[in-house]
Amino acid sequence: MRNGTAITEFILLGFPGIQGLQTLLFIMIFLIYILTLAGNGLIIAIVWAEPRLQSPMYFFLCNLSFLEIWYTTTVIPKLLETFVVVRTVICIPCCLLQAFFHFFLGTTEFLILTVMSFDRYLAICKPLRYPTIMTSNRCLQLALSSWGVGFTIVFCQTMLLIQLPFCGNNVINHFYCDVGPILKAACADTSILELLGVLATVLVIPGSLLFTMISYIYILSTILRIPSATGRQKAFSTCASHLTVVSLLYGAVLFMYLRPTAHSSFKINKVVSVLNTILTPLLNPFIYTIRNKEVKGALRKAMTCLKTAHAK
């Protein structure tokens, strides 16, 4: 324990060096948030309404879209507040709750993407056995396991975190409650929590990335053995969107966590955090629909139905 005045709230600095741009940034991020909710919500609605999309790939895509909706919701409302309020205050229980959901949903997203890579591996490398392996029950088990593992990993650390007393500096130089600044404000030894955080990070990020890379090595080797160019293009197009999303997500996270720590690079890390928590969830619906003929066909069908209903 160290001596200090107990604190009951944290102050989120957000982006203090943007005087004069608050209104513009508020409007931009608010519109991005609305588009993110609409885009991911539309994917969920289209997949559940269109019988042709009732397949494992789109089932996991619905899980990913659902995750993105709540992942951004844990961060953006408070970020918007930093643009309109001089002193953005968040109570300690609220801060810990935000950190829990942020990292729980983020961890689950890595696991869902890993399951999606396994699904693409089976679909391309084991096409004859794919229908018997990826049954509806197996898909549900894999999805629930991803949510359960993500919840367990973060919940165990959060239970230790909420028992810590906090004193001293209560300013968080970020736009959300990151674990690092929270631990710095603790009045007790946090070495066990820091060790658990490192172990969880290594288990989830490099572990899931390794599994995904192995899956795609097998996928690419199988695609290259397809004799026709049309067959190779069709096989690769089924996993191109997933590979793009994986590259964006892991690229941003590895940039933040594997770069040498330096005070001058913290502003860059905050910008990368914006890309990871705001722009990537916005881009995912577009990435999965731009080159996907089935989803575009379902969207056209839905638009036609809406026009017909409106005409009546």
C-alpha positions in Angstrom: 0.0 0.0 0.0 1.1 3.6 -0.6 -0.3 6.6 1.1 -2.5 9.0 -0.8 -6.0 10.6 -0.9 -8.7 8.1 -1.9 -10.3 9.0 -5.2 -13.9 8.2 -6.3 -13.8 9.1 -10.0 -11.5 9.4 -13.0 -11.1 12.2 -15.5 -10.9 11.3 -19.1 -8.7 13.8 -21.0 -9.7 12.6 -24.5 -7.8 14.7 -27.1 -6.8 17.9 -25.2 -4.8 19.4 -28.1 -7.7 19.8 -30.6 -9.1 23.3 -29.6 -11.5 24.6 -32.2 -12.1 21.2 -33.7 -14.4 19.7 -31.1 -17.7 20.4 -32.9 -16.4 19.0 -36.2 -15.0 15.9 -34.6 -18.2 15.4 -32.6 -20.3 15.5 -35.8 -17.9 13.2 -37.7 -17.7 10.5 -34.9 -21.4 10.7 -34.2 -22.2 10.0 -37.9 -19.6 7.2 -38.0 -21.3 5.7 -34.9 -24.7 5.8 -36.5 -23.4 4.3 -39.7 -21.7 1.5 -37.7 -24.9 0.7 -35.9 -26.9 0.8 -39.1 -24.4 -1.2 -41.2 -23.8 -4.0 -38.7 -27.5 -4.1 -37.8 -28.4 -4.4 -41.5 -26.1 -7.4 -41.9 -27.7 -9.1 -38.9 -31.2 -8.4 -40.3 -30.3 -9.5 -43.8 -28.7 -12.8 -42.7 -31.6 -13.8 -40.5 -34.2 -12.8 -43.1 -32.6 -14.4 -46.2 -32.8 -18.3 -46.2 -29.8 -18.5 -48.7 -27.6 -16.9 -46.1 -28.4 -19.5 -43.4 -24.8 -21.0 -43.4 -22.0 -21.2 -40.8 -20.0 -18.3 -42.5 -22.9 -15.9 -42.1 -23.8 -17.1 -38.7 -20.3 -16.2 -37.5 -20.6 -12.9 -39.4 -23.7 -12.1 -37.4 -21.8 -12.7 -34.2 -19.0 -10.4 -35.4 -21.5 -7.6 -36.3 -23.2 -8.0 -33.0 -19.9 -7.6 -31.3 -19.0 -4.5 -33.3 -22.2 -2.8 -32.3 -21.6 -3.2 -28.6 -17.8 -2.8 -28.9 -18.2 0.7 -30.3 -21.0 1.5 -27.9 -18.8 1.0 -24.9 -16.4 3.7 -26.1 -18.0 6.3 -28.4 -20.7 7.8 -26.1 -18.1 8.8 -23.6 -15.7 9.9 -26.3 -18.4 12.2 -27.7 -18.8 13.7 -24.2 -15.1 14.7 -24.1 -15.9 17.0 -27.1 -18.7 18.9 -25.4 -17.8 18.8 -21.7 -14.8 20.7 -20.3 -14.2 18.0 -17.6 -15.3 14.5 -18.5 -15.7 12.6 -15.3 -16.5 8.9 -14.9 -17.1 7.2 -11.6 -14.7 4.3 -10.7 -17.4 1.6 -10.9 -18.5 3.0 -14.3 -14.8 3.1 -15.5 -14.2 -0.5 -14.4 -17.4 -1.6 -16.1 -16.4 0.2 -19.3 -13.0 -1.4 -19.2 -14.5 -4.9 -18.6 -16.9 -4.7 -21.6 -14.3 -3.1 -23.8 -11.8 -5.9 -23.3 -14.4 -8.7 -23.0 -15.9 -7.8 -26.4 -12.4 -7.1 -27.9 -11.1 -10.5 -26.7 -14.3 -12.3 -28.0 -13.8 -10.6 -31.4 -10.3 -12.1 -31.8 -11.8 -15.5 -30.9 -14.7 -15.2 -33.3 -12.3 -14.2 -36.2 -10.2 -17.3 -35.3 -13.3 -19.5 -35.5 -14.2 -17.9 -38.9 -10.7 -18.8 -40.2 -11.3 -22.4 -39.1 -14.6 -22.4 -40.9 -13.0 -21.1 -44.1 -10.3 -23.8 -43.7 -12.9 -26.6 -43.5 -14.9 -25.1 -46.4 -12.0 -24.9 -48.8 -9.7 -27.7 -47.6 -12.3 -30.3 -46.5 -15.3 -29.5 -48.7 -16.8 -33.0 -48.7 -16.7 -33.3 -44.9 -17.6 -29.6 -44.3 -21.4 -30.1 -44.0 -21.0 -33.0 -41.5 -18.5 -31.1 -39.4 -19.9 -27.6 -39.3 -23.4 -28.5 -38.3 -25.7 -25.9 -36.7 -25.0 -27.3 -33.2 -21.2 -27.2 -33.8 -21.5 -23.6 -35.0 -23.5 -22.7 -31.9 -20.9 -24.5 -29.7 -18.0 -22.6 -31.3 -19.7 -19.2 -30.9 -20.7 -19.8 -27.3 -17.2 -21.0 -26.5 -15.7 -17.9 -28.0 -18.0 -15.7 -25.9 -17.5 -17.8 -22.8 -13.7 -17.8 -23.0 -13.6 -14.1 -23.7 -15.8 -13.4 -20.7 -13.9 -15.7 -18.4 -10.5 -14.3 -19.3 -11.5 -10.7 -18.7 -13.9 -11.4 -15.8 -11.2 -13.0 -13.6 -8.9 -10.0 -14.0 -11.8 -7.6 -13.4 -12.7 -9.3 -10.1 -9.1 -8.6 -8.9 -9.2 -5.1 -10.3 -12.4 -4.0 -8.4 -10.8 -5.0 -5.1 -8.0 -2.5 -5.5 -8.1 0.9 -3.6 -7.4 3.9 -5.7 -5.6 7.1 -4.7 -3.4 9.9 -6.1 -3.6 10.9 -9.8 -7.1 10.2 -11.2 -6.4 11.6 -14.7 -6.6 9.1 -17.6 -4.8 10.4 -20.7 -7.1 8.5 -23.0 -10.7 8.7 -24.4 -11.8 5.5 -22.6 -10.8 3.6 -19.4 -7.7 1.7 -20.4 -6.3 -0.8 -17.8 -2.8 0.7 -17.8 -3.8 4.1 -16.4 -6.3 2.5 -14.0 -3.5 0.3 -12.5 -1.2 3.4 -12.1 -3.9 5.0 -9.9 -4.0 1.9 -7.6 -2.7 2.2 -4.0 -1.7 -1.5 -3.9 0.7 -3.9 -5.5 -0.6 -4.6 -9.1 2.2 -7.0 -10.2 -0.2 -10.1 -10.2 -2.7 -8.2 -12.3 0.0 -7.0 -14.7 1.3 -10.6 -15.1 -2.2 -11.9 -15.7 -2.7 -9.1 -18.3 0.5 -10.1 -20.1 -0.5 -13.8 -20.1 -4.0 -13.1 -21.4 -2.6 -10.8 -24.1 -0.1 -13.4 -25.3 -2.7 -16.1 -25.1 -5.4 -14.2 -27.1 -3.5 -12.1 -29.6 -0.4 -14.0 -30.8 -2.2 -17.3 -30.0 -5.2 -16.5 -32.2 -3.1 -14.9 -34.9 -0.9 -18.1 -35.1 -4.0 -20.3 -35.4 -5.4 -18.0 -38.1 -2.1 -17.9 -40.0 -1.8 -21.7 -40.0 -5.4 -22.0 -41.3 -4.6 -19.6 -44.2 -1.4 -21.4 -45.0 -3.4 -24.5 -45.6 -6.1 -22.5 -47.4 -3.7 -20.9 -49.8 -1.9 -24.1 -50.5 -5.2 -25.7 -51.4 -6.3 -22.8 -53.6 -3.0 -22.9 -55.5 -3.6 -26.6 -56.3 -6.9 -25.8 -58.0 -6.3 -26.3 -61.7 -8.6 -23.5 -63.1 -8.0 -19.8 -62.6 -11.8 -19.3 -62.2 -11.9 -21.9 -59.4 -8.9 -20.3 -57.6 -10.6 -16.9 -57.8 -13.9 -18.2 -56.5 -12.2 -20.1 -53.6 -10.1 -17.1 -52.6 -13.1 -14.7 -52.8 -14.9 -16.6 -50.1 -12.1 -15.7 -47.6 -10.8 -12.4 -48.9 -13.2 -10.3 -46.8 -12.3 -12.2 -43.6 -8.6 -11.9 -44.4 -8.9 -8.1 -44.9 -10.7 -7.7 -41.5 -8.1 -9.9 -39.8 -5.3 -7.8 -41.3 -6.8 -4.5 -40.2 -7.5 -5.7 -36.6 -4.3 -7.5 -35.9 -2.2 -4.8 -37.6 -3.7 -2.1 -35.4 -3.3 -4.1 -32.2 0.2 -5.4 -32.9 1.2 -1.8 -33.7 0.0 -0.6 -30.3 1.3 -3.4 -28.1 4.6 -4.5 -29.8 6.1 -1.0 -30.5 8.8 0.2 -28.0 7.2 2.2 -25.3 7.9 5.9 -25.5 6.1 8.9 -24.2 6.3 10.6 -27.6 4.4 7.6 -29.2 1.4 7.7 -26.9 -0.4 10.2 -29.2 0.1 7.8 -32.1 -1.3 5.0 -30.0 -4.4 7.0 -29.2 -4.9 7.6 -32.9 -4.5 3.9 -33.6 -7.0 3.2 -30.8 -9.5 5.4 -32.7 -8.9 3.4 -35.9 -9.4 0.1 -34.0 -12.4 1.1 -31.9 -14.3 3.3 -34.4 -13.2 2.9 -38.0 -12.7 -0.8 -38.1 -16.3 -1.6 -36.9 -17.6 0.9 -39.5 -15.6 -0.7 -42.3 -16.5 -4.4 -41.5 -20.0 -4.3 -43.0 -18.7 -2.7 -46.2 -15.8 -5.1 -46.5 -18.1 -8.1 -46.2 -20.6 -6.8 -48.7 -18.6 -5.1 -51.4 -17.4 -8.3 -53.0 -20.1 -10.7 -51.7 -22.6 -11.4 -54.4 -25.0 -13.3 -52.0 -25.2 -10.4 -49.5 -25.6 -7.9 -52.3 -28.3 -10.0 -53.8 -30.1 -10.2 -50.5 -29.8 -6.4 -50.1 -31.3 -5.8 -53.6 -34.1 -8.2 -52.8 -34.9 -6.4 -49.5 -34.8 -3.0 -51.3 -37.2 -4.3 -53.9 -39.6 -5.6 -51.2 -39.5 -2.2 -49.5 -40.2 -0.3 -52.7 -43.1 -2.7 -53.4 -44.5 -2.2 -49.9 -44.1 1.6 -50.2 -45.9 1.6 -53.6 -48.8 -0.2 -52.1 
